Amino acid sequence: MHDDLGGTGAQGNRNKAWVAIMSARKMLTPKEAAELYPLSVSLIYQMCDERRLPHYRIGGRGRRGKILIDPVDLNAFLESCRVREPPEDEGPLTHIR
């Protein structure tokens, strides 16, 4: 027998569990992610397209598809982009010619 998520038996139970977990988490659209941080929507799409920003793609690419971003993934991505001070023993950066 099929359930409402298209799975049968154990597969259907896994699908229901996944939907329950994802429903409990607040996922962001690219526009919401851009509004949360001072980023452009096009930059969010670019990072998703380059697969640098983890995301969920629901449906196909283009107008009918939807991208959802987990805020935890967005924060981790932004932290990975952080430029830190060089260690004191490293000294200033110099150009190599």
NULO-959522 format. One record per residue: residue number from 1; residue in one letter; x, y, z of N, C-alpha, C, O in turn. Coordinates in steps of 0.001 Angstrom, whole numbers. Atoms other than C-alpha are relative to their C-alpha. Layout:
N
<pos:NUM	code:A	n.c1:X	n.c2:Y	n.c3:Z	ca.c1:X	ca.c2:Y	ca.c3:Z	c.c1:X	c.c2:Y	c.c3:Z	o.c1:X	o.c2:Y	o.c3:Z>
...
***
This chain:
97
<pos:1	code:M	n.c1:834	n.c2:-1178	n.c3:0	ca.c1:0	ca.c2:0	ca.c3:0	c.c1:883	c.c2:1248	c.c3:0	o.c1:1884	o.c2:1305	o.c3:715>
<pos:2	code:H	n.c1:-758	n.c2:-1255	n.c3:89	ca.c1:1267	ca.c2:3504	ca.c3:-896	c.c1:-492	c.c2:985	c.c3:1038	o.c1:-1682	o.c2:1042	o.c3:1349>
<pos:3	code:D	n.c1:415	n.c2:-1059	n.c3:-915	ca.c1:1304	ca.c2:6335	ca.c3:1595	c.c1:-97	c.c2:1309	c.c3:-775	o.c1:114	o.c2:1320	o.c3:-1988>
<pos:4	code:D	n.c1:191	n.c2:-1281	n.c3:672	ca.c1:706	ca.c2:10008	ca.c3:814	c.c1:1297	c.c2:614	c.c3:-508	o.c1:1252	o.c2:1616	o.c3:-1222>
<pos:5	code:L	n.c1:-1288	n.c2:-519	n.c3:474	ca.c1:4449	ca.c2:10576	ca.c3:176	c.c1:570	c.c2:-839	c.c3:-1126	o.c1:1698	o.c2:-603	o.c3:-1558>
<pos:6	code:G	n.c1:-438	n.c2:775	n.c3:1139	ca.c1:4699	ca.c2:7983	ca.c3:-2576	c.c1:862	c.c2:-1192	c.c3:340	o.c1:1299	o.c2:-1890	o.c3:-575>
<pos:7	code:G	n.c1:-831	n.c2:1133	n.c3:-377	ca.c1:6658	ca.c2:5388	ca.c3:-610	c.c1:-838	c.c2:-1161	c.c3:498	o.c1:-2027	o.c2:-1021	o.c3:782>
<pos:8	code:T	n.c1:689	n.c2:1162	n.c3:-537	ca.c1:5771	ca.c2:1934	ca.c3:521	c.c1:787	c.c2:-516	c.c3:1182	o.c1:2017	o.c2:-468	o.c3:1179>
<pos:9	code:G	n.c1:-651	n.c2:637	n.c3:-1138	ca.c1:6521	ca.c2:292	ca.c3:3845	c.c1:1040	c.c2:863	c.c3:666	o.c1:770	o.c2:2008	o.c3:1029>
<pos:10	code:A	n.c1:-1089	n.c2:-693	n.c3:-693	ca.c1:9879	ca.c2:1285	ca.c3:5371	c.c1:390	c.c2:1294	c.c3:-712	o.c1:711	o.c2:2289	o.c3:-63>
<pos:11	code:Q	n.c1:-338	n.c2:-1209	n.c3:761	ca.c1:10579	ca.c2:3776	ca.c3:2555	c.c1:-963	c.c2:1134	c.c3:349	o.c1:-542	o.c2:2273	o.c3:549>
<pos:12	code:G	n.c1:993	n.c2:-1007	n.c3:-348	ca.c1:7343	ca.c2:5603	ca.c3:3323	c.c1:203	c.c2:533	c.c3:1400	o.c1:13	o.c2:1725	o.c3:1642>
<pos:13	code:N	n.c1:-270	n.c2:-443	n.c3:-1370	ca.c1:8203	ca.c2:5707	ca.c3:7027	c.c1:1215	c.c2:917	c.c3:53	o.c1:1214	o.c2:1900	o.c3:795>
<pos:14	code:R	n.c1:-1185	n.c2:-868	n.c3:56	ca.c1:11648	ca.c2:7180	ca.c3:6240	c.c1:-368	c.c2:1360	c.c3:-584	o.c1:86	o.c2:2396	o.c3:-98>
<pos:15	code:N	n.c1:432	n.c2:-1270	n.c3:598	ca.c1:10020	ca.c2:9801	ca.c3:4010	c.c1:-762	c.c2:839	c.c3:1010	o.c1:-524	o.c2:2043	o.c3:1113>
<pos:16	code:K	n.c1:771	n.c2:-731	n.c3:-1006	ca.c1:7583	ca.c2:10764	ca.c3:6766	c.c1:910	c.c2:560	c.c3:1085	o.c1:719	o.c2:1691	o.c3:1531>
<pos:17	code:A	n.c1:-936	n.c2:-473	n.c3:-1024	ca.c1:10411	ca.c2:11020	ca.c3:9300	c.c1:798	c.c2:1188	c.c3:-521	o.c1:1007	o.c2:2162	o.c3:202>
<pos:18	code:W	n.c1:-771	n.c2:-1095	n.c3:592	ca.c1:12429	ca.c2:13226	ca.c3:6933	c.c1:-850	c.c2:1263	c.c3:-87	o.c1:-381	o.c2:2355	o.c3:234>
<pos:19	code:V	n.c1:897	n.c2:-1156	n.c3:104	ca.c1:9432	ca.c2:15496	ca.c3:6308	c.c1:-229	c.c2:608	c.c3:1379	o.c1:-250	o.c2:1831	o.c3:1511>
<pos:20	code:A	n.c1:212	n.c2:-506	n.c3:-1358	ca.c1:8821	ca.c2:15791	ca.c3:10065	c.c1:1213	c.c2:775	c.c3:492	o.c1:1064	o.c2:1831	o.c3:1108>
<pos:21	code:I	n.c1:-1229	n.c2:-680	n.c3:-424	ca.c1:12458	ca.c2:16738	ca.c3:10718	c.c1:141	c.c2:1332	c.c3:-726	o.c1:424	o.c2:2356	o.c3:-104>
<pos:22	code:M	n.c1:-170	n.c2:-1220	n.c3:782	ca.c1:12571	ca.c2:19277	ca.c3:7895	c.c1:-1071	c.c2:1030	c.c3:338	o.c1:-805	o.c2:2231	o.c3:285>
<pos:23	code:S	n.c1:1078	n.c2:-922	n.c3:-353	ca.c1:9221	ca.c2:20784	ca.c3:8933	c.c1:293	c.c2:713	c.c3:1313	o.c1:-121	o.c2:1856	o.c3:1508>
<pos:24	code:A	n.c1:-320	n.c2:-592	n.c3:-1303	ca.c1:10542	ca.c2:21422	ca.c3:12443	c.c1:1086	c.c2:1062	c.c3:-112	o.c1:1220	o.c2:1898	o.c3:781>
<pos:25	code:R	n.c1:-1081	n.c2:-962	n.c3:186	ca.c1:13481	ca.c2:23429	ca.c3:11074	c.c1:-475	c.c2:1135	c.c3:-894	o.c1:-1182	o.c2:903	o.c3:-1875>
<pos:26	code:K	n.c1:338	n.c2:-1152	n.c3:835	ca.c1:13047	ca.c2:26918	ca.c3:9676	c.c1:1037	c.c2:117	c.c3:-1096	o.c1:2192	o.c2:455	o.c3:-839>
<pos:27	code:M	n.c1:-884	n.c2:-111	n.c3:1146	ca.c1:14556	ca.c2:26868	ca.c3:6223	c.c1:-197	c.c2:1383	c.c3:-628	o.c1:-1277	o.c2:1967	o.c3:-542>
<pos:28	code:L	n.c1:27	n.c2:-1330	n.c3:600	ca.c1:15377	ca.c2:30085	ca.c3:4371	c.c1:-6	c.c2:-88	c.c3:-1509	o.c1:657	o.c2:-952	o.c3:-2083>
<pos:29	code:T	n.c1:-121	n.c2:-170	n.c3:1441	ca.c1:14759	ca.c2:31043	ca.c3:773	c.c1:1238	c.c2:870	c.c3:-246	o.c1:1729	o.c2:1506	o.c3:687>
<pos:30	code:P	n.c1:-1142	n.c2:-889	n.c3:275	ca.c1:17646	ca.c2:32844	ca.c3:-964	c.c1:-300	c.c2:1463	c.c3:362	o.c1:576	o.c2:2172	o.c3:857>
<pos:31	code:K	n.c1:362	n.c2:-1383	n.c3:-339	ca.c1:15756	ca.c2:36135	ca.c3:-509	c.c1:45	c.c2:215	c.c3:1510	o.c1:552	o.c2:1237	o.c3:1973>
<pos:32	code:E	n.c1:-31	n.c2:-121	n.c3:-1455	ca.c1:15305	ca.c2:35513	ca.c3:3232	c.c1:1431	c.c2:-32	c.c3:527	o.c1:1772	o.c2:699	o.c3:1458>
<pos:33	code:A	n.c1:-1405	n.c2:82	n.c3:-408	ca.c1:18982	ca.c2:34545	ca.c3:3567	c.c1:712	c.c2:1331	c.c3:-268	o.c1:1513	o.c2:1790	o.c3:546>
<pos:34	code:A	n.c1:-615	n.c2:-1284	n.c3:351	ca.c1:20007	ca.c2:37772	ca.c3:1800	c.c1:-479	c.c2:1115	c.c3:922	o.c1:276	o.c2:2038	o.c3:1230>
<pos:35	code:E	n.c1:520	n.c2:-1020	n.c3:-913	ca.c1:17750	ca.c2:39823	ca.c3:4076	c.c1:564	c.c2:-174	c.c3:1406	o.c1:732	o.c2:801	o.c3:2137>
<pos:36	code:L	n.c1:-531	n.c2:278	n.c3:-1334	ca.c1:19135	ca.c2:38135	ca.c3:7189	c.c1:1414	c.c2:551	c.c3:157	o.c1:1784	o.c2:1036	o.c3:1226>
<pos:37	code:Y	n.c1:-1375	n.c2:-511	n.c3:9	ca.c1:22699	ca.c2:39120	ca.c3:6279	c.c1:97	c.c2:1049	c.c3:-1107	o.c1:-708	o.c2:1021	o.c3:-2039>
<pos:38	code:P	n.c1:-97	n.c2:-1021	n.c3:1059	ca.c1:23836	ca.c2:42097	ca.c3:4186	c.c1:636	c.c2:-572	c.c3:-1275	o.c1:1753	o.c2:-213	o.c3:-1649>
<pos:39	code:L	n.c1:-465	n.c2:634	n.c3:1233	ca.c1:24191	ca.c2:39992	ca.c3:1024	c.c1:-1045	c.c2:213	c.c3:-1079	o.c1:-2223	o.c2:409	o.c3:-781>
<pos:40	code:S	n.c1:963	n.c2:-108	n.c3:1087	ca.c1:22610	ca.c2:40275	ca.c3:-2390	c.c1:-600	c.c2:-1376	c.c3:-292	o.c1:34	o.c2:-2406	o.c3:-60>
<pos:41	code:V	n.c1:665	n.c2:1252	n.c3:359	ca.c1:20132	ca.c2:37649	ca.c3:-3545	c.c1:796	c.c2:-701	c.c3:-1102	o.c1:916	o.c2:-1926	o.c3:-1100>
<pos:42	code:S	n.c1:-761	n.c2:610	n.c3:1095	ca.c1:22229	ca.c2:37113	ca.c3:-6682	c.c1:1257	c.c2:-698	c.c3:514	o.c1:1668	o.c2:-1718	o.c3:-40>
<pos:43	code:L	n.c1:-1177	n.c2:654	n.c3:-579	ca.c1:25277	ca.c2:36300	ca.c3:-4538	c.c1:-392	c.c2:-1328	c.c3:653	o.c1:342	o.c2:-2310	o.c3:540>
<pos:44	code:I	n.c1:475	n.c2:1250	n.c3:-593	ca.c1:23262	ca.c2:33684	ca.c3:-2613	c.c1:-225	c.c2:-1041	c.c3:-1096	o.c1:206	o.c2:-2187	o.c3:-961>
<pos:45	code:Y	n.c1:219	n.c2:929	n.c3:1114	ca.c1:22140	ca.c2:32110	ca.c3:-5916	c.c1:1322	c.c2:-475	c.c3:-600	o.c1:1470	o.c2:-1651	o.c3:-934>
<pos:46	code:Q	n.c1:-1306	n.c2:358	n.c3:563	ca.c1:25720	ca.c2:32187	ca.c3:-7215	c.c1:710	c.c2:-1027	c.c3:880	o.c1:1254	o.c2:-2008	o.c3:373>
<pos:47	code:M	n.c1:-654	n.c2:936	n.c3:-923	ca.c1:27082	ca.c2:30446	ca.c3:-4094	c.c1:-688	c.c2:-1373	c.c3:-40	o.c1:-25	o.c2:-2403	o.c3:77>
<pos:48	code:C	n.c1:718	n.c2:1275	n.c3:134	ca.c1:24364	ca.c2:27787	ca.c3:-4430	c.c1:355	c.c2:-666	c.c3:-1327	o.c1:612	o.c2:-1869	o.c3:-1374>
<pos:49	code:D	n.c1:-310	n.c2:546	n.c3:1320	ca.c1:25043	ca.c2:27357	ca.c3:-8150	c.c1:1409	c.c2:-581	c.c3:-45	o.c1:1637	o.c2:-1606	o.c3:-687>
<pos:50	code:E	n.c1:-1385	n.c2:488	n.c3:-52	ca.c1:28779	ca.c2:26935	ca.c3:-7468	c.c1:176	c.c2:-1108	c.c3:1035	o.c1:1274	o.c2:-1639	o.c3:1201>
<pos:51	code:R	n.c1:12	n.c2:1040	n.c3:-1035	ca.c1:27863	ca.c2:24440	ca.c3:-4705	c.c1:946	c.c2:323	c.c3:1164	o.c1:1476	o.c2:-575	o.c3:1818>
<pos:52	code:R	n.c1:-804	n.c2:-433	n.c3:-1152	ca.c1:29808	ca.c2:26481	ca.c3:-2149	c.c1:-868	c.c2:132	c.c3:1238	o.c1:-393	o.c2:-51	o.c3:2359>
<pos:53	code:L	n.c1:952	n.c2:-145	n.c3:-1099	ca.c1:26707	ca.c2:27077	ca.c3:-14	c.c1:-933	c.c2:-1211	c.c3:-13	o.c1:-1692	o.c2:-1384	o.c3:-967>
<pos:54	code:P	n.c1:902	n.c2:1158	n.c3:-41	ca.c1:24912	ca.c2:23874	ca.c3:1044	c.c1:-1461	c.c2:454	c.c3:-29	o.c1:-1838	o.c2:1424	o.c3:627>
<pos:55	code:H	n.c1:1409	n.c2:-359	n.c3:136	ca.c1:21240	ca.c2:23973	ca.c3:114	c.c1:-796	c.c2:-1211	c.c3:-446	o.c1:-234	o.c2:-2240	o.c3:-822>
<pos:56	code:Y	n.c1:918	n.c2:1023	n.c3:493	ca.c1:18230	ca.c2:21876	ca.c3:-779	c.c1:-671	c.c2:568	c.c3:-1240	o.c1:-1169	o.c2:1693	o.c3:-1221>
<pos:57	code:R	n.c1:681	n.c2:-427	n.c3:1219	ca.c1:16865	ca.c2:22101	ca.c3:-4308	c.c1:-1227	c.c2:-891	c.c3:-172	o.c1:-1110	o.c2:-2093	o.c3:-409>
<pos:58	code:I	n.c1:1253	n.c2:713	n.c3:110	ca.c1:13221	ca.c2:21102	ca.c3:-4466	c.c1:-552	c.c2:255	c.c3:-1396	o.c1:-690	o.c2:1403	o.c3:-1818>
<pos:59	code:G	n.c1:489	n.c2:-157	n.c3:1371	ca.c1:11866	ca.c2:20441	ca.c3:-7944	c.c1:1162	c.c2:220	c.c3:-944	o.c1:2317	o.c2:-18	o.c3:-590>
<pos:60	code:G	n.c1:-1026	n.c2:-191	n.c3:1019	ca.c1:13748	ca.c2:21303	ca.c3:-11101	c.c1:664	c.c2:1353	c.c3:95	o.c1:304	o.c2:2192	o.c3:921>
<pos:61	code:R	n.c1:-653	n.c2:-1301	n.c3:83	ca.c1:16039	ca.c2:24150	ca.c3:-11951	c.c1:-921	c.c2:974	c.c3:-710	o.c1:-1777	o.c2:571	o.c3:-1498>
<pos:62	code:G	n.c1:780	n.c2:-1014	n.c3:700	ca.c1:14512	ca.c2:27393	ca.c3:-13084	c.c1:-1195	c.c2:472	c.c3:793	o.c1:-1201	o.c2:428	o.c3:2023>
<pos:63	code:R	n.c1:1142	n.c2:-668	n.c3:-619	ca.c1:11168	ca.c2:28981	ca.c3:-12385	c.c1:-800	c.c2:-890	c.c3:935	o.c1:-1354	o.c2:-392	o.c3:1915>
<pos:64	code:R	n.c1:836	n.c2:872	n.c3:-815	ca.c1:9452	ca.c2:25939	ca.c3:-10895	c.c1:747	c.c2:-602	c.c3:1179	o.c1:118	o.c2:-1130	o.c3:2095>
<pos:65	code:G	n.c1:-775	n.c2:559	n.c3:-1096	ca.c1:12289	ca.c2:24842	ca.c3:-8621	c.c1:53	c.c2:948	c.c3:1185	o.c1:-243	o.c2:2137	o.c3:1059>
<pos:66	code:K	n.c1:-112	n.c2:-829	n.c3:-1198	ca.c1:12832	ca.c2:26088	ca.c3:-5096	c.c1:1274	c.c2:-376	c.c3:729	o.c1:1589	o.c2:-1556	o.c3:880>
<pos:67	code:I	n.c1:-1216	n.c2:205	n.c3:-783	ca.c1:16049	ca.c2:26512	ca.c3:-3135	c.c1:-319	c.c2:345	c.c3:1444	o.c1:-899	o.c2:1392	o.c3:1731>
<pos:68	code:L	n.c1:156	n.c2:-235	n.c3:-1429	ca.c1:15960	ca.c2:26196	ca.c3:647	c.c1:1358	c.c2:-150	c.c3:667	o.c1:2117	o.c2:-1063	o.c3:346>
<pos:69	code:I	n.c1:-1301	n.c2:-37	n.c3:-661	ca.c1:18921	ca.c2:26980	ca.c3:2901	c.c1:-207	c.c2:-139	c.c3:1495	o.c1:-1028	o.c2:560	o.c3:2088>
<pos:70	code:D	n.c1:42	n.c2:181	n.c3:-1446	ca.c1:19420	ca.c2:25754	ca.c3:6444	c.c1:827	c.c2:1124	c.c3:625	o.c1:1977	o.c2:1317	o.c3:232>
<pos:71	code:P	n.c1:-763	n.c2:-1087	n.c3:-626	ca.c1:20460	ca.c2:28711	ca.c3:8654	c.c1:1324	c.c2:-465	c.c3:616	o.c1:2293	o.c2:294	o.c3:639>
<pos:72	code:V	n.c1:-1250	n.c2:537	n.c3:-554	ca.c1:23083	ca.c2:26481	ca.c3:10319	c.c1:1056	c.c2:-92	c.c3:-1099	o.c1:2218	o.c2:248	o.c3:-878>
<pos:73	code:D	n.c1:-930	n.c2:82	n.c3:1133	ca.c1:24661	ca.c2:25845	ca.c3:6901	c.c1:443	c.c2:1389	c.c3:-449	o.c1:1607	o.c2:1591	o.c3:-793>
<pos:74	code:L	n.c1:-341	n.c2:-1369	n.c3:401	ca.c1:24519	ca.c2:29557	ca.c3:6055	c.c1:1015	c.c2:607	c.c3:963	o.c1:1983	o.c2:1235	o.c3:532>
<pos:75	code:N	n.c1:-954	n.c2:-516	n.c3:-989	ca.c1:26274	ca.c2:30498	ca.c3:9302	c.c1:1361	c.c2:-662	c.c3:-142	o.c1:2386	o.c2:13	o.c3:-57>
<pos:76	code:A	n.c1:-1274	n.c2:708	n.c3:174	ca.c1:28935	ca.c2:27807	ca.c3:8769	c.c1:715	c.c2:487	c.c3:-1256	o.c1:1935	o.c2:654	o.c3:-1255>
<pos:77	code:F	n.c1:-605	n.c2:-498	n.c3:1236	ca.c1:29494	ca.c2:29021	ca.c3:5202	c.c1:613	c.c2:1375	c.c3:224	o.c1:1750	o.c2:1623	o.c3:-177>
<pos:78	code:L	n.c1:-528	n.c2:-1344	n.c3:-250	ca.c1:29887	ca.c2:32633	ca.c3:6316	c.c1:1228	c.c2:-40	c.c3:902	o.c1:2169	o.c2:730	o.c3:706>
<pos:79	code:E	n.c1:-1170	n.c2:132	n.c3:-887	ca.c1:32281	ca.c2:31578	ca.c3:9081	c.c1:1213	c.c2:-490	c.c3:-793	o.c1:2342	o.c2:-87	o.c3:-515>
<pos:80	code:S	n.c1:-1120	n.c2:502	n.c3:811	ca.c1:34379	ca.c2:29718	ca.c3:6490	c.c1:581	c.c2:1092	c.c3:-902	o.c1:1716	o.c2:974	o.c3:-1363>
<pos:81	code:C	n.c1:-463	n.c2:-1116	n.c3:832	ca.c1:34660	ca.c2:32977	ca.c3:4506	c.c1:717	c.c2:1073	c.c3:806	o.c1:1249	o.c2:2031	o.c3:244>
<pos:82	code:R	n.c1:-587	n.c2:-1022	n.c3:-881	ca.c1:35976	ca.c2:34911	ca.c3:7490	c.c1:1505	c.c2:109	c.c3:-223	o.c1:2222	o.c2:-892	o.c3:-256>
<pos:83	code:V	n.c1:-1422	n.c2:-274	n.c3:153	ca.c1:39357	ca.c2:36521	ca.c3:6964	c.c1:534	c.c2:330	c.c3:1387	o.c1:39	o.c2:1236	o.c3:2058>
<pos:84	code:R	n.c1:-541	n.c2:-166	n.c3:-1353	ca.c1:41432	ca.c2:36282	ca.c3:10115	c.c1:1358	c.c2:699	c.c3:-61	o.c1:2018	o.c2:730	o.c3:-1100>
<pos:85	code:E	n.c1:-1314	n.c2:-617	n.c3:-114	ca.c1:44498	ca.c2:38152	ca.c3:11303	c.c1:1070	c.c2:-1083	c.c3:-154	o.c1:903	o.c2:-2193	o.c3:351>
<pos:86	code:P	n.c1:-1070	n.c2:997	n.c3:97	ca.c1:47735	ca.c2:36388	ca.c3:10358	c.c1:674	c.c2:-181	c.c3:1363	o.c1:696	o.c2:746	o.c3:2172>
<pos:87	code:P	n.c1:-730	n.c2:198	n.c3:-1261	ca.c1:49679	ca.c2:34838	ca.c3:13231	c.c1:1138	c.c2:1019	c.c3:109	o.c1:1687	o.c2:1446	o.c3:-906>
<pos:88	code:E	n.c1:-1021	n.c2:-1032	n.c3:-220	ca.c1:52185	ca.c2:37272	ca.c3:14768	c.c1:1346	c.c2:-367	c.c3:-603	o.c1:2063	o.c2:512	o.c3:-1080>
<pos:89	code:D	n.c1:-1306	n.c2:414	n.c3:518	ca.c1:55196	ca.c2:35215	ca.c3:13658	c.c1:41	c.c2:-23	c.c3:-1525	o.c1:1109	o.c2:-227	o.c3:-2103>
<pos:90	code:E	n.c1:45	n.c2:68	n.c3:1452	ca.c1:54060	ca.c2:35326	ca.c3:10019	c.c1:431	c.c2:1305	c.c3:-654	o.c1:940	o.c2:1287	o.c3:-1775>
<pos:91	code:G	n.c1:-382	n.c2:-1284	n.c3:545	ca.c1:54684	ca.c2:39037	ca.c3:9486	c.c1:-973	c.c2:476	c.c3:-1069	o.c1:-1954	o.c2:-203	o.c3:-1369>
<pos:92	code:P	n.c1:893	n.c2:-546	n.c3:1002	ca.c1:53097	ca.c2:41245	ca.c3:6832	c.c1:90	c.c2:-760	c.c3:-1315	o.c1:1088	o.c2:-1423	o.c3:-1598>
<pos:93	code:L	n.c1:1	n.c2:618	n.c3:1322	ca.c1:52130	ca.c2:39973	ca.c3:3399	c.c1:880	c.c2:796	c.c3:-942	o.c1:913	o.c2:2024	o.c3:-866>
<pos:94	code:T	n.c1:-846	n.c2:-677	n.c3:978	ca.c1:54563	ca.c2:40777	ca.c3:600	c.c1:-333	c.c2:-537	c.c3:-1377	o.c1:-790	o.c2:-1670	o.c3:-1524>
<pos:95	code:H	n.c1:214	n.c2:420	n.c3:1377	ca.c1:54252	ca.c2:40646	ca.c3:-3158	c.c1:1179	c.c2:-825	c.c3:-479	o.c1:2329	o.c2:-547	o.c3:-139>
<pos:96	code:I	n.c1:-1058	n.c2:847	n.c3:562	ca.c1:56193	ca.c2:37963	ca.c3:-4988	c.c1:100	c.c2:333	c.c3:-1488	o.c1:-901	o.c2:332	o.c3:-2204>
<pos:97	code:R	n.c1:-210	n.c2:-288	n.c3:1427	ca.c1:57706	ca.c2:38863	ca.c3:-8351	c.c1:1058	c.c2:-907	c.c3:-528	o.c1:1395	o.c2:-838	o.c3:-1710>
***
